[in-house]
Amino acid sequence: MQLPQVEGFVEVARLGNLSRAAASLFISQPALTARITSLEAEVGRPLFRRGRRGMQLTDAGIAFLPHAERALRALREAVQAVEDLPLAEHLTLGAAPAISTYVLPSLLVRFEAANPGVRLVVRTGHSEEVLEMVVRGEVDVALLRELDHPDLETLALYDDQIVLVVEPGQPLARHRRIAPERVRDSRLILFDRTSSYYDLTNAVFRQAGRRPREVIELDNIDAAKQMVLAGLGVALLPTTAVAAELRAGTLQRVDLVGTGRIERRVIAVRRRDGGRVAGDAPARFWTLLDGAADLWRALGAGPVG
C-alpha cells in the first residue's frame, strides 16, 4: 500500500467527486482512477460506489476512511517534526598526519566545549593533499605546513621546531649539544619519504657532509618515536610530537651545533569565497585557531616569528 493511493482515497472521500479530487491533487483523472483501483485490489473490496451522484463510500470504504485519515495525519506530523528540528552544524577539517595526531585533539577538546552538537569530520593527508581538499570544497578548514594558493586565505599558527631526540640511555644523551657529524655513529630513524620532515632531516646531514651509516626508515612519525623510545636509534622529530616525552624525561633533546633552528611553519587555510555552506562552525573554529597561542606553547611549538 502506497501513500499516493491512500492520499487519493481520502481526497475522493472528502470531495465525493473524482474529477475535483484529481484537480485538488494536481494529477489527471485517469491517474487518480488507477490509484483507487489499485488500492481496492489491495484491500480486496470496493471502497466506492460510482453513480450519477458521484463517488460514495461503501461499507468497506467507511471502515477504511478513519484509518487512512490517521495515517495521513501521522505522516504530516512526522514531516513537521523533522522540519522543526534545528539544522545540525557540520565542521569538516583536513590535517596533515603529525598535526592530526599531536595537535588537533587538544584543539577539538576546546572547540567542542564551546560548541556542543557540531558534527565533526576529520580527513587526513599530506599537506599538498589537504590543501587540494580545501580548494575543491571538500573540507572547511585545513591545518598543514606552509603552502600558498591564490584561492585560499591563510592564518599562520605556530613554528614547529625539529629537534634531535634520544633515549636517555643512549651515549649521545650524555651531551646537551653536539655537532651534526657526531650523529653518523648512531642509527638514524627516518620517517615518511613523502613528507617535508624527511627533506628537512636529510638537509641537515647533507650540510654536515655525510648521513649516518645506519638508517631505519618508517612510514609514520609515531612509529619513529616509538623506535627512539625503545633505544633503537635517534631521530629528528617535531617538538609537538615529543613534548610529552621530553617533559616526562623518557626522551632527551640534544641540540645540533651550527645548524640554526630547524623548523616548519604550520598554517590554517580556508577558501576565500566561504566554501561550503555549513553554518557558522567553520568561522568559529577559525576564530579559535587565531587565539590559541597558549595552546601552541603548551604543545611545545614556538610563536610565529
Buried (B, 14 or more C-beta within 10 A) or exposed (E): EEEBBBBBBBBBBEBBBBEBBBBBBEBEEEEBBBBBEBBBEEBEEBBBEEEEEBBEBBEBBEEBBEEBBEBBEEEEEEEEEEEEEEEEBBBBBBBBBBBBBBBBEBBBEBBEEEBEEBEBEBBBBBBEBBBBBBBEEBBBBBBBBBBEBEEBBBBBBBBBBBBBBBBEEBEBBEBEEBEBBBBBEBBBBBBBEEBBBBEBBBEBBEEBEEBBEEEBEBEBBBEBBEBBBEEBBBBBBBBBBBBEBBEEEBBBBBEBEEBEEBBBBBBBBBBEEEBEEBBEBBBBBBEBBEEBEEBBEEBBBBEBE
